Amino acid sequence: MKRREFLLNSTAVMGGSILMGTFAGPALAQETPVSGGTLIWGHSETTQNLDMHQTGTASSGRVLQNIHSSIVTVDKDLNVIPGLAESFEVAPDGLTYTFKLRPNVKFHNGATMTSADVKYSFERCKDPATGAVNFEVFNNVAAIETPDDLTVVIKMSAVNAPFLSRLAENGAGVVMPVDSGPTQGTNPMGAGPFKFVSYEVGTVVKMARFDDYWEGPAYLDAVEAREITEPTTRLTGLRTGELHMINDIPLDRVGELEADATLQVKKWFPLNFDFINMNHTYEPFQNSKVRIAFDMIIDKEALMQGALWGQGATTASPSFPTSASYNKDLVQRKQDIEGAKALLAEAGYPEGSLNIVFKATTNYPYHIETAQILVEWFKMAGVNLTIEQLTWADWLSQCWVDKDYQMTMMNFFTLWEPDFLYYSVWNSEGAFNYRAVKDPKIDELTKQARITVDDVARADIYKQVQQQIFDEAHDVLLWFRNGTIGAQTKVMGLDTVVHPNGSNLNFHKVWLSA
């Protein structure tokens, strides 16, 4: 309790002052890359599903990013650029997309990629029977034509302005070999720099270099993603040399590692956003006054310092801070305990009448810290908040799938693309709408954005969506969290690992010095 009280009264500088892509560690001379060796990566999370179409977790995506390639991708500024397609063209009316594929791209099974593989992959993602989380990307696709082996023509039934950028995230744009779907969950196969070797559930994923990778073979022979969710254990493995690198340095130890000349630290902003969720099927949370009151109970800056050790920056919007659609005019509600009590009473819930269970996953220790701090503030507001700690698998089962919770907390990664973010998370039909939010205004705005081809006008629509989320307090936005990697000094090319989306990790250009 003393640590938390100290932090809650701290005047430490906000994590928002950290520039994207900062790097700390010993000054290493540039060396010529060498091939060989197995990188042992201490992965902070558990891989949930090996089928790239079906997985909805960033933890799985970080591994599968190395196994698959996408038809298009993004550059460091999040502009869509060619991937497996060497070029693409959009018709002036926005209804036809033509992709010219790279010749001689090989899959891990030795087959050469053709337009048939693209057609198969996209139709599989669109098929409701697949259970793909990005199925709605293809809702307006009327036909996929393959006039020759290296040409794919997609005909749309209606304009979908974000279509290309949605394909730039591997889940939707990934290309798999024809008929490989039934085995993707147990033997993922694509055209990425590493091929799948094995998976011991909850323990380790092993990948080996794919020598025929279309961008040239990786330097590493192999990568082992050891799943170590306990932060201290992960850090100990790095310090003893058992691990070459870890992601998610324990939040309270980042500064310590930055000062250690025997290790490297890569830090970037942002990794993800965090928000507190209220289940809209639960009667009290169907009342916006209750949701707003709960927002008013929370001091976001103090919570960020106390639970996140200042490793981030508070935000009222989930949009990427560099995005044109980021609504910078939104300001988080200040903590107002007395105002919250009055609003709850007005909504029919006087002091002592609300008993709320907060389900938090131990997969993210700072979620537990957050819940523990919230208990005290909610008690001050006359709300009895109790914590139920869940494993990651149990959280996914209870909160994500069954929606069996009253209040919880989650973080989202890689949602840099505003359609992916706002349609998936807040549209009533969105694949990630596990809170059962049903707001006709948001539904209409997110649909309108899809047919708005002018970039400025579309960004303005998303700003309106953010305003509506805030006004109705559908969720309580907390902060952007910093991303961190700790590594041995022998790990080279660390500056190439983090994908522009801030979440995915790619080991194509990483190598181990002698």
C-alpha positions in Angstrom: 0.0 0.0 0.0 2.9 2.4 0.7 4.2 2.0 -2.9 0.8 2.8 -4.3 0.2 5.8 -2.0 3.6 7.1 -3.0 2.8 6.7 -6.7 -0.6 8.2 -6.4 0.9 11.4 -5.0 3.8 11.3 -7.4 4.6 14.3 -9.7 6.6 12.1 -12.1 6.8 13.2 -15.7 4.1 11.6 -17.9 5.1 8.7 -20.1 3.7 10.6 -23.1 7.0 12.5 -23.3 8.6 9.3 -24.7 9.2 9.5 -28.4 8.1 6.6 -30.5 11.1 4.3 -31.1 13.5 5.3 -28.4 16.4 3.0 -27.8 18.6 2.6 -24.8 21.7 0.5 -24.2 25.4 0.2 -24.9 26.8 1.9 -28.0 27.4 -1.0 -30.3 29.6 -0.9 -33.4 27.9 -1.7 -36.6 28.6 -5.2 -37.7 27.9 -7.2 -40.8 24.9 -9.5 -40.2 25.7 -13.2 -39.9 23.4 -16.2 -40.2 22.8 -18.8 -37.7 21.5 -19.4 -34.1 18.2 -19.7 -32.4 16.7 -16.6 -30.8 15.0 -17.4 -27.5 12.2 -14.9 -27.0 10.4 -14.6 -23.6 6.9 -13.9 -24.9 4.7 -12.1 -22.3 1.5 -13.8 -23.4 0.0 -17.1 -24.4 -0.7 -17.9 -28.0 -4.5 -18.7 -28.2 -5.2 -19.8 -31.8 -2.8 -20.6 -34.6 -5.4 -19.9 -37.3 -4.7 -16.4 -38.5 -8.2 -15.8 -39.7 -9.8 -16.9 -36.4 -7.4 -15.4 -33.8 -8.5 -12.2 -32.1 -5.6 -11.8 -29.8 -2.4 -9.8 -30.4 -0.4 -12.4 -28.5 -1.1 -14.9 -31.3 -0.6 -12.3 -34.0 2.9 -11.5 -32.8 3.9 -15.1 -33.5 1.8 -15.6 -36.7 3.2 -12.3 -38.2 6.4 -14.3 -38.8 4.6 -17.2 -40.5 2.3 -15.3 -42.8 2.6 -12.5 -45.4 -0.2 -10.2 -46.5 -1.3 -9.0 -49.9 -0.5 -5.4 -48.8 1.1 -3.9 -45.7 2.0 -0.5 -44.3 5.1 1.7 -44.1 6.3 3.4 -40.9 3.8 6.2 -41.5 1.0 3.6 -41.8 0.5 4.3 -45.5 -0.6 1.2 -47.5 2.1 -0.3 -49.6 2.5 -3.5 -51.7 3.1 -6.8 -50.0 2.5 -10.1 -51.8 1.0 -7.9 -54.5 3.7 -5.9 -56.2 1.2 -3.3 -57.2 -2.5 -2.5 -56.8 -5.0 -0.1 -58.5 -8.3 1.2 -57.3 -10.9 2.2 -59.9 -12.1 5.9 -59.8 -15.6 4.7 -58.7 -14.0 2.7 -55.8 -15.8 -0.5 -56.9 -12.9 -2.4 -58.5 -9.5 -3.3 -56.9 -6.9 -4.9 -59.2 -3.8 -6.6 -57.6 -0.8 -7.7 -59.6 0.9 -10.5 -57.6 4.7 -11.0 -57.2 5.9 -13.9 -59.3 7.5 -17.0 -57.8 6.4 -16.4 -54.2 6.7 -19.7 -52.3 4.6 -21.1 -49.5 6.1 -23.2 -46.8 4.8 -26.4 -48.5 6.9 -25.5 -51.6 3.9 -24.5 -53.7 4.0 -21.2 -55.8 1.5 -18.6 -54.8 -1.1 -17.8 -57.5 -4.3 -15.7 -57.7 -6.2 -18.9 -56.8 -4.6 -18.8 -53.3 -5.7 -15.2 -52.8 -9.2 -15.9 -53.9 -9.3 -19.0 -51.6 -8.0 -17.0 -48.6 -10.3 -14.0 -49.0 -13.4 -16.2 -49.6 -12.4 -18.3 -46.5 -12.2 -15.2 -44.4 -15.6 -14.0 -45.7 -17.3 -17.3 -45.0 -19.3 -17.2 -41.7 -18.5 -20.8 -41.2 -14.8 -20.0 -40.8 -15.4 -17.9 -37.7 -12.9 -15.2 -38.9 -12.8 -12.1 -36.7 -12.3 -9.9 -39.8 -15.2 -11.4 -41.8 -16.9 -8.0 -42.2 -14.0 -6.6 -44.2 -15.4 -8.6 -47.1 -19.1 -7.7 -46.6 -19.2 -5.6 -49.8 -17.1 -7.9 -51.9 -19.4 -9.1 -54.7 -16.9 -11.2 -56.7 -13.2 -12.2 -56.7 -12.0 -12.8 -60.3 -8.7 -14.4 -61.3 -8.1 -13.7 -65.0 -4.6 -15.1 -64.8 -2.2 -16.6 -62.2 -0.8 -13.2 -61.1 -3.9 -11.0 -61.3 -6.7 -10.7 -58.8 -9.7 -8.4 -59.5 -12.1 -7.7 -56.6 -15.5 -6.3 -57.5 -17.4 -4.5 -54.8 -21.2 -4.2 -54.4 -20.7 -0.8 -52.7 -17.9 1.5 -51.9 -15.8 0.5 -48.9 -13.2 3.3 -48.5 -11.1 1.5 -45.8 -10.9 -1.7 -47.7 -7.2 -1.5 -48.7 -6.1 -0.5 -45.2 -8.1 -3.3 -43.6 -6.2 -5.7 -45.9 -3.0 -4.4 -44.5 -3.6 -6.1 -41.2 -2.6 -9.8 -41.5 -5.8 -11.2 -40.2 -7.8 -10.0 -43.3 -5.1 -9.7 -46.0 -3.1 -12.8 -45.2 -2.7 -15.3 -48.1 -2.8 -19.0 -47.4 -2.4 -22.0 -49.8 -5.5 -23.3 -51.4 -7.3 -25.8 -49.2 -5.0 -25.3 -46.2 -7.8 -23.9 -44.0 -8.6 -27.2 -42.1 -5.1 -27.5 -40.8 -4.2 -23.8 -40.2 -5.2 -24.1 -36.5 -2.7 -26.9 -35.9 -0.1 -26.3 -38.6 -0.2 -22.7 -39.7 1.2 -22.3 -43.2 1.9 -19.2 -45.2 4.6 -17.3 -47.1 6.3 -15.6 -44.2 10.0 -15.6 -43.2 9.6 -18.4 -40.7 7.8 -21.7 -41.0 5.9 -23.4 -38.2 7.6 -26.3 -36.4 5.7 -27.1 -33.2 3.6 -25.7 -30.4 3.5 -27.0 -26.8 0.3 -25.3 -25.6 1.0 -22.6 -23.0 4.8 -23.3 -23.2 6.6 -22.6 -26.5 6.1 -22.0 -30.2 9.0 -23.1 -32.4 9.6 -21.6 -35.9 12.4 -22.3 -38.4 13.8 -20.1 -41.1 12.1 -20.4 -44.5 14.9 -20.2 -47.0 12.6 -19.4 -50.0 11.0 -16.4 -48.4 10.2 -13.9 -51.1 12.0 -11.0 -49.4 15.1 -13.1 -48.8 15.9 -15.6 -46.0 16.1 -14.5 -42.4 19.5 -14.5 -40.6 18.3 -16.6 -37.7 18.0 -20.4 -38.0 15.1 -20.4 -35.7 12.9 -18.6 -33.1 11.5 -20.1 -30.0 8.7 -18.1 -28.4 8.7 -19.2 -24.8 5.4 -18.2 -23.2 6.3 -16.6 -19.8 3.4 -14.5 -18.5 4.9 -13.9 -15.0 6.9 -10.6 -15.3 9.6 -11.4 -12.7 10.3 -14.8 -14.2 10.6 -13.3 -17.6 13.1 -10.7 -16.4 15.1 -13.2 -14.5 15.4 -15.3 -17.7 16.8 -12.3 -19.5 19.3 -11.4 -16.7 20.6 -15.0 -16.5 21.0 -15.3 -20.2 18.4 -18.0 -20.5 16.4 -15.7 -22.8 17.9 -13.5 -25.6 15.0 -11.0 -25.4 11.7 -10.3 -23.7 8.8 -8.1 -24.6 6.9 -6.2 -21.9 9.6 -5.4 -19.3 8.0 -5.3 -15.9 6.7 -1.8 -15.6 8.5 -1.0 -12.4 11.9 -2.2 -13.8 12.1 -0.3 -17.1 14.4 2.4 -15.7 16.6 -0.2 -14.0 17.2 -2.0 -17.3 17.8 1.2 -19.2 20.7 2.0 -16.8 22.2 -1.5 -17.2 25.1 -1.5 -19.7 24.9 -5.2 -20.1 21.4 -5.1 -21.7 19.5 -3.3 -24.4 16.1 -1.6 -24.0 13.8 -0.6 -26.9 10.8 1.5 -25.9 8.1 2.9 -28.1 4.8 4.7 -27.9 2.1 3.5 -28.1 1.9 -0.2 -27.7 -1.9 -0.3 -27.0 -4.8 1.5 -25.4 -6.5 0.4 -22.2 -10.1 0.9 -21.2 -12.5 -0.1 -18.5 -15.6 -2.0 -19.8 -19.1 -2.2 -18.5 -21.4 -4.9 -19.7 -24.3 -3.2 -21.4 -26.5 -6.2 -20.9 -26.3 -5.7 -17.1 -29.2 -3.5 -16.0 -27.4 -0.7 -14.2 -25.0 -0.2 -17.2 -27.9 0.3 -19.6 -28.3 3.7 -17.9 -25.8 6.2 -19.2 -25.9 8.1 -15.9 -24.4 5.1 -14.2 -21.7 4.7 -16.8 -20.8 8.4 -16.6 -20.8 8.3 -12.8 -18.4 5.4 -12.9 -16.2 7.4 -15.2 -16.2 10.3 -12.8 -15.1 8.1 -9.9 -11.7 7.5 -11.6 -8.6 9.8 -11.5 -7.0 8.6 -14.8 -3.6 10.3 -14.3 -3.2 9.0 -10.7 -4.3 5.5 -11.9 -1.8 5.6 -14.7 1.0 6.5 -12.3 -0.1 3.9 -9.7 -0.8 0.9 -11.9 1.3 1.6 -14.9 4.3 3.2 -13.1 4.0 6.2 -15.5 4.8 4.1 -18.5 2.2 5.7 -20.8 0.0 8.7 -21.3 -3.6 9.2 -20.5 -6.1 9.6 -23.4 -9.8 10.2 -23.9 -9.6 8.7 -27.4 -8.5 5.2 -28.5 -7.3 6.5 -32.0 -3.6 6.3 -32.7 -2.3 9.7 -31.5 -0.7 10.3 -34.9 -3.9 9.5 -36.8 -5.7 12.2 -38.7 -8.9 10.8 -37.1 -7.6 11.3 -33.5 -10.1 13.7 -31.7 -7.6 15.8 -29.7 -10.5 18.0 -28.4 -11.7 15.3 -26.1 -10.7 15.8 -22.4 -11.2 13.0 -19.8 -13.7 13.6 -17.1 -12.0 14.7 -13.9 -12.4 12.7 -10.7 -15.5 14.0 -8.9 -16.6 11.5 -6.2 -19.4 13.7 -4.8 -20.7 14.4 -8.3 -20.6 10.7 -9.1 -22.6 9.9 -5.9 -25.3 12.4 -6.9 -25.5 11.1 -10.4 -25.9 7.5 -9.2 -28.6 8.6 -6.8 -30.4 10.4 -9.6 -30.2 7.1 -11.6 -31.8 5.2 -8.8 -28.7 3.8 -7.1 -28.1 5.5 -3.8 -25.0 4.8 -1.7 -24.5 1.2 -0.8 -27.0 -0.2 -3.3 -24.6 -1.2 -6.1 -22.4 -4.3 -5.7 -20.2 -4.8 -8.7 -17.8 -7.7 -9.6 -14.7 -6.6 -11.5 -13.2 -9.5 -13.5 -9.5 -8.9 -14.2 -7.0 -11.2 -15.8 -3.7 -12.0 -14.2 -2.2 -12.1 -17.7 -1.8 -8.4 -17.3 -0.5 -7.7 -13.7 -1.2 -4.0 -14.1 -4.9 -4.8 -14.6 -4.9 -6.4 -11.1 -3.2 -3.3 -9.8 -5.8 -1.1 -11.5 -8.7 -3.0 -10.0 -7.1 -2.8 -6.5 -6.8 1.0 -6.8 -10.4 1.3 -8.1 -11.8 -0.6 -5.1 -10.8 2.3 -2.8 -12.3 5.0 -5.0 -15.5 3.2 -5.6 -15.8 2.6 -1.9 -15.6 6.4 -1.4 -18.5 6.8 -4.0 -20.6 4.2 -2.1 -20.1 1.4 -4.6 -19.0 -2.0 -3.4 -16.4 -3.2 -5.9 -15.0 -6.7 -5.6 -12.3 -8.3 -7.7 -12.3 -11.7 -9.3 -8.9 -12.7 -10.8 -9.0 -14.8 -13.9 -6.4 -16.6 -16.0 -6.1 -15.3 -19.6 -7.9 -18.4 -20.9 -10.7 -18.0 -18.4 -11.0 -14.2 -19.1 -11.4 -15.0 -22.9 -13.9 -17.7 -22.2 -16.0 -15.7 -19.6 -15.7 -12.1 -20.7 -14.9 -12.3 -24.4 -16.9 -15.3 -25.6 -19.7 -15.7 -23.0 -20.0 -12.0 -22.0 -20.4 -13.3 -18.4 -19.2 -10.3 -16.4 -20.4 -7.0 -15.0 -17.2 -4.9 -15.2 -13.7 -5.7 -16.6 -10.7 -4.1 -18.3 -8.9 -4.8 -21.5 -6.2 -3.5 -23.8 -6.4 -3.4 -27.6 -3.4 -3.6 -29.9 -2.8 -3.0 -33.6 -6.1 -1.1 -34.1 -4.4 1.8 -35.9 -6.9 1.6 -38.8 -10.0 3.6 -37.7 -12.6 1.3 -39.4 -11.0 -1.7 -37.8 -11.1 0.1 -34.5 -14.5 1.7 -34.4 -16.5 -0.7 -36.4 -15.0 -3.8 -34.7 -15.2 -2.5 -31.2 -18.2 -0.2 -31.0 -20.6 -1.1 -33.9 -23.4 -3.3 -32.6 -22.3 -6.0 -35.2 -18.6 -5.6 -34.6 -16.5 -8.7 -34.0 -14.9 -7.2 -30.9 -18.0 -5.7 -29.3 -18.0 -8.0 -26.3 -19.6 -5.3 -24.2 -22.8 -5.5 -26.3 -22.8 -1.8 -27.0 -25.8 -0.8 -29.1 -25.8 2.8 -30.2 -27.7 3.6 -33.4 -25.7 6.8 -33.9 -22.4 4.9 -33.8 -23.8 2.2 -36.1 -24.8 4.9 -38.6 -21.6 6.8 -38.4 -19.3 3.8 -38.8 -21.4 2.7 -41.8 -21.2 6.2 -43.3 -17.5 6.3 -42.9 -17.1 3.2 -45.1 -18.7 5.0 -48.1 -16.9 8.3 -47.5 -14.0 8.4 -49.9 -12.7 11.8 -48.9 -10.0 11.3 -46.2 -10.7 14.5 -44.3 -14.5 13.9 -44.2 -14.0 10.3 -43.1 -11.6 11.4 -40.3 -14.3 13.9 -39.2 -16.8 11.1 -39.0 -14.5 9.1 -36.7 -14.1 12.1 -34.5 -17.9 12.2 -34.1 -17.8 8.5 -33.2 -15.2 9.2 -30.5 -17.4 12.1 -29.1 -20.4 9.8 -28.9 -18.4 7.1 -27.1 -17.3 9.7 -24.6 -20.7 11.4 -24.2 -22.4 8.1 -23.5 -19.4 6.7 -21.5 -19.9 3.4 -23.4 -16.4 2.6 -22.0 -13.9 4.5 -19.9 -10.8 5.2 -21.9 -7.7 5.3 -19.7 -4.3 5.5 -21.4 -1.9 4.5 -24.1 0.8 2.2 -22.8 4.4 2.2 -23.8 5.9 -0.9 -25.5 9.2 -2.3 -24.3 11.7 -4.9 -25.3 14.7 -6.0 -23.3 17.5 -7.9 -24.9 21.0 -9.2 -24.6 23.6 -7.1 -26.3 24.3 -9.9 -28.8 20.8 -9.4 -30.3 21.3 -7.2 -33.4 18.7 -5.5 -35.6 16.4 -4.8 -32.7 15.3 -1.6 -34.3 13.6 -3.7 -37.1 11.5 -5.9 -34.8 8.5 -3.7 -34.0 5.8 -3.5 -36.7 4.5 0.1 -37.5 1.2 -0.9 -35.8 3.1 -1.0 -32.5 2.2 -4.5 -31.5 3.4 -7.2 -34.0 7.0 -8.4 -33.8 8.9 -9.6 -36.9 12.3 -11.3 -36.7 13.2 -11.3 -40.4 16.1 -8.9 -40.0 17.3 -9.9 -36.5 20.6 -11.7 -36.0 22.8 -12.9 -33.2 26.4 -11.6 -33.0 29.2 -14.2 -32.5 
